[in-house]
Structure formats: C-alpha cells, structure tokens
Amino acid sequence: MLTPLEIEALSLSLWVATWSTLAVLPFAILAGFILARADFWGKSLFDGIIHMPLVLPPVVIGYLLLVTLGTRGPIGSWLLETFGIRLIFTSAGASVAAGVMAFPLMVRAIRQAIEAIDTGLEAAARTLGAGPLDRFLTITLPLMLPGILSGAVLAFAASLGEFGATITFVSNIPGETRTLPLAIYTATQTPDGDAEAARLVALSFGLSLGALILSEYLGRRVRRMMGRF
C-alpha cells in the first residue's frame, strides 16, 4: 500500500514524464529527420548540440535553464511578461528540465529508424507523382513509427529518473517539483528515512523497468504490424 508521500511523488513523476515526452516529440522528429537526411555545413556542430545533454553534467543543464528560463533570464522574463508563464520552481519547469535531458535519446531512436528506411520506396512514390508531404505522411512517417514509439517510451523512462537538472532549475518543492528521484534524495537526508528511501527506490525501479519492457513490446508489435503491409 502506497503512502500519501509516495502517491504524491509517483503522480508528479508521471505527470512530468508524460508532458516532457509529448513536448519534445515534434522537435525530436524534426531533428532526427534533419540528421538522417539533410547534408549541410555545420551538421556535426548541430549533432553535437543535440546530444550535449548526454555528456554534460545534468547540473550544468539545470544551470543553463536557470539563467535562460528563470524570471530574470532573457526567455524566462519574456514568457512571464508576455504570457504570464513562470517555469522556475514549478512542475512545468520540471517537465522542461526532464524533456531537455531526454531529448537526445528520443532523437537517436528516431534517427536510426529513418536511416533504416529503404529510400527506394520514396523514390518510387516520387516517380508516381507523390509530393514531398505525401511521401512523408504515407511512407516515411509510418516506417518511422517503431523508432518514434521506442524513442518516446525511452524518453519517458529517462524523464522518470531525471534529478540533477530538475533540482537545479526548479528546486525540491513538496507537491510541486518533488518527483520520485527528489523524494528519494529527501528521504536519504532525513533521519530514519532509510525505509522510506528503499520503498521509493523499489517503486522507481519497477516503474522504469516497466516502461522499458513496454517500449520493447510495443516496438516489436509495431514492427510486426508494419511487416504485414
């Protein structure tokens, strides 16, 4: 039986991971398509920037979000003054931090799916008069679907475990930004909090493992369905 603290952390983690995944999905598809198909000057630099969150310490990403999206940052102050949107110290900001960290994982999965597509199919469609948008919607996008699905679930699982960028950008506020990793950290810093930390770790482990198994299952199902056509 979950305690109110565990339910709160679990609900917030699922909310943050869901919104972070949905928010970065269109950008990941675009970035994956550009990296797989386009050839332009500075592509290596673009690729490096996309994958920077994989190699930079998460606290650095959190700091960069703080100085750009904070209420005194150039983008954060504009969002606050123009739309009344404040990201710092909010669950929406936690979604942004998790999305930035998970973004390269989603891009890699989608890029690999695009690179595996037989371009002869698109060439055949072009000879039949299909335009670029038609070819993308009827051929490329359906064949990308396993990669999109796999990348989305992988990003969701990664968002569930995001810690460094989140605590740096939105702090550790109960009921607002305290996701499962932050709740585990808080429990380990509390006297006699070992038992609570162990329960939260088990909950986080089960949730992440379930997401990865679901990703593999859905990927196989979609590939099997695509093989029928």
C-alpha positions as CSV (number, residue, x, y, z in Angstrom):
1,M,0.0,0.0,0.0
2,L,1.5,3.3,-1.0
3,T,1.7,6.2,1.5
4,P,0.4,9.7,0.6
5,L,4.0,10.8,0.1
6,E,4.7,8.0,-2.4
7,I,1.4,8.6,-4.3
8,E,2.3,12.3,-4.5
9,A,5.8,11.7,-5.8
10,L,4.6,9.0,-8.2
11,S,1.7,11.1,-9.6
12,L,4.1,14.1,-10.1
13,S,6.7,11.9,-11.8
14,L,4.2,10.5,-14.2
15,W,2.8,14.0,-14.9
16,V,6.3,15.4,-15.5
17,A,7.4,12.5,-17.7
18,T,4.3,12.5,-19.8
19,W,4.4,16.2,-20.6
20,S,8.1,16.3,-21.2
21,T,7.8,13.4,-23.7
22,L,4.9,15.0,-25.5
23,A,6.5,18.4,-25.6
24,V,9.8,17.3,-27.2
25,L,8.3,14.7,-29.5
26,P,7.7,17.0,-32.5
27,F,11.2,18.6,-32.2
28,A,12.8,15.2,-31.9
29,I,11.1,14.0,-35.1
30,L,12.3,17.2,-36.9
31,A,15.8,16.9,-35.5
32,G,16.1,13.2,-36.3
33,F,14.9,13.7,-39.8
34,I,17.4,16.5,-40.4
35,L,20.3,14.5,-39.0
36,A,19.3,11.4,-41.1
37,R,18.6,13.1,-44.4
38,A,20.0,16.6,-44.6
39,D,23.6,17.4,-45.6
40,F,24.7,20.9,-44.7
41,W,27.6,22.9,-43.4
42,G,27.8,22.7,-39.6
43,K,25.9,19.4,-39.4
44,S,28.5,18.0,-37.0
45,L,28.1,21.0,-34.7
46,F,24.3,20.7,-34.8
47,D,24.6,17.0,-34.0
48,G,26.9,17.8,-31.1
49,I,24.5,20.4,-29.7
50,I,21.6,18.0,-29.9
51,H,23.5,15.3,-28.0
52,M,25.1,17.7,-25.5
53,P,22.8,16.7,-22.6
54,L,24.2,13.2,-22.8
55,V,27.7,14.3,-21.9
56,L,27.2,17.5,-19.9
57,P,26.7,17.1,-16.1
58,P,22.9,17.4,-15.5
59,V,23.5,20.2,-13.0
60,V,25.1,22.2,-15.9
61,I,22.0,21.8,-18.0
62,G,19.9,22.9,-15.0
63,Y,22.1,26.0,-14.5
64,L,21.7,26.9,-18.2
65,L,18.0,26.5,-17.9
66,L,18.1,28.7,-14.8
67,V,19.9,31.6,-16.5
68,T,17.8,31.4,-19.7
69,L,14.3,30.4,-18.5
70,G,14.5,31.9,-15.0
71,T,12.4,35.0,-14.2
72,R,15.5,37.2,-14.9
73,G,16.7,35.2,-17.9
74,P,16.1,36.5,-21.5
75,I,13.5,33.9,-22.4
76,G,12.0,33.4,-18.9
77,S,11.4,37.1,-18.4
78,W,9.8,37.4,-21.8
79,L,7.5,34.4,-21.1
80,L,6.5,36.0,-17.7
81,E,5.8,39.5,-19.0
82,T,4.1,38.4,-22.3
83,F,2.1,35.3,-21.3
84,G,2.4,35.3,-17.5
85,I,4.2,31.9,-17.7
86,R,6.7,31.2,-14.9
87,L,8.7,27.9,-15.3
88,I,11.2,28.2,-12.4
89,F,10.1,26.4,-9.2
90,T,7.1,24.8,-11.0
91,S,6.1,21.4,-12.2
92,A,6.0,22.8,-15.8
93,G,9.7,23.7,-15.3
94,A,10.4,20.2,-14.1
95,S,8.9,18.9,-17.4
96,V,11.1,21.3,-19.3
97,A,14.2,20.1,-17.5
98,A,13.3,16.4,-17.9
99,G,12.5,17.0,-21.6
100,V,15.8,18.6,-22.3
101,M,17.7,15.7,-20.7
102,A,15.6,13.0,-22.5
103,F,15.6,14.8,-25.9
104,P,18.8,13.2,-27.4
105,L,17.7,9.7,-26.5
106,M,14.5,10.2,-28.5
107,V,16.4,11.8,-31.4
108,R,18.8,8.9,-31.6
109,A,16.0,6.3,-31.8
110,I,14.1,8.3,-34.4
111,R,17.2,9.0,-36.5
112,Q,18.2,5.3,-36.6
113,A,14.6,4.4,-37.7
114,I,14.8,7.0,-40.5
115,E,18.2,5.7,-41.6
116,A,16.9,2.2,-41.8
117,I,14.1,3.2,-44.3
118,D,14.6,2.0,-47.8
119,T,14.8,5.2,-49.8
120,G,13.8,3.3,-52.9
121,L,10.2,3.3,-51.7
122,E,10.2,7.1,-51.6
123,A,11.8,7.3,-55.0
124,A,9.1,5.0,-56.4
125,A,6.4,7.2,-54.9
126,R,8.1,10.3,-56.4
127,T,8.0,8.8,-59.9
128,L,4.3,8.2,-59.4
129,G,3.7,11.9,-58.7
130,A,3.6,11.9,-54.9
131,G,4.8,15.3,-53.5
132,P,7.2,15.6,-50.5
133,L,4.4,16.0,-48.0
134,D,2.6,13.0,-49.4
135,R,5.7,10.8,-49.3
136,F,6.5,11.8,-45.8
137,L,2.9,11.2,-44.5
138,T,2.2,8.0,-46.4
139,I,5.7,6.3,-46.5
140,T,8.3,7.9,-44.3
141,L,6.3,8.6,-41.1
142,P,4.6,5.1,-40.9
143,L,8.0,3.5,-41.3
144,M,9.4,5.8,-38.6
145,L,6.7,4.7,-36.2
146,P,8.7,1.9,-34.4
147,G,11.5,4.4,-33.8
148,I,9.2,7.1,-32.7
149,L,7.4,4.8,-30.3
150,S,10.6,3.3,-28.9
151,G,12.2,6.8,-28.5
152,A,9.1,8.2,-26.8
153,V,9.0,5.4,-24.2
154,L,12.7,5.6,-23.7
155,A,12.5,9.4,-23.1
156,F,9.5,8.8,-20.8
157,A,11.6,6.3,-18.7
158,A,14.6,8.7,-18.7
159,S,12.3,11.6,-17.5
160,L,11.1,9.5,-14.6
161,G,14.7,9.3,-13.3
162,E,15.8,12.9,-14.0
163,F,17.4,14.5,-11.0
164,G,20.3,16.9,-11.5
165,A,18.8,19.4,-13.9
166,T,15.5,19.3,-12.2
167,I,16.7,20.1,-8.7
168,T,19.0,22.8,-10.1
169,F,16.3,24.5,-12.1
170,V,13.1,24.0,-10.1
171,S,14.4,23.0,-6.7
172,N,12.8,20.4,-4.4
173,I,9.3,21.6,-3.5
174,P,6.9,19.1,-2.0
175,G,3.8,18.6,-4.2
176,E,5.2,20.9,-6.9
177,T,8.6,19.7,-8.1
178,R,9.4,16.8,-5.8
179,T,9.4,13.8,-8.2
180,L,10.5,10.3,-7.2
181,P,14.3,10.9,-7.5
182,L,14.0,14.1,-5.4
183,A,11.8,12.3,-2.9
184,I,14.4,9.6,-2.6
185,Y,17.1,12.2,-2.1
186,T,15.0,13.9,0.6
187,A,14.4,10.6,2.4
188,T,18.1,9.8,2.4
189,Q,18.8,13.2,4.0
190,T,16.1,12.7,6.7
191,P,17.0,10.8,10.0
192,D,15.4,7.4,10.0
193,G,14.4,7.9,6.3
194,D,16.2,4.7,5.1
195,A,13.0,2.6,4.9
196,E,11.1,5.3,3.0
197,A,14.0,5.7,0.6
198,A,14.1,2.0,0.0
199,R,10.4,1.9,-0.8
200,L,10.7,4.8,-3.2
201,V,13.7,3.2,-4.9
202,A,11.8,0.0,-5.4
203,L,8.9,2.0,-6.8
204,S,11.1,3.9,-9.1
205,F,12.9,0.7,-10.2
206,G,9.6,-1.0,-11.0
207,L,8.3,2.0,-12.9
208,S,11.4,2.4,-15.1
209,L,11.7,-1.3,-15.8
210,G,8.0,-1.5,-16.7
211,A,8.5,1.4,-19.2
212,L,11.5,-0.2,-20.8
213,I,9.7,-3.5,-21.2
214,L,6.6,-1.7,-22.6
215,S,8.9,0.1,-25.1
216,E,10.4,-3.2,-26.3
217,Y,6.9,-4.9,-26.5
218,L,5.3,-2.0,-28.4
219,G,8.3,-1.7,-30.8
220,R,8.0,-5.4,-31.7
221,R,4.2,-5.2,-32.1
222,V,4.5,-2.2,-34.4
223,R,7.3,-3.8,-36.5
224,R,5.2,-6.9,-36.8
225,M,2.2,-4.9,-38.0
226,M,4.4,-2.9,-40.4
227,G,5.7,-6.2,-41.9
228,R,2.2,-7.2,-42.8
229,F,1.9,-4.3,-45.3
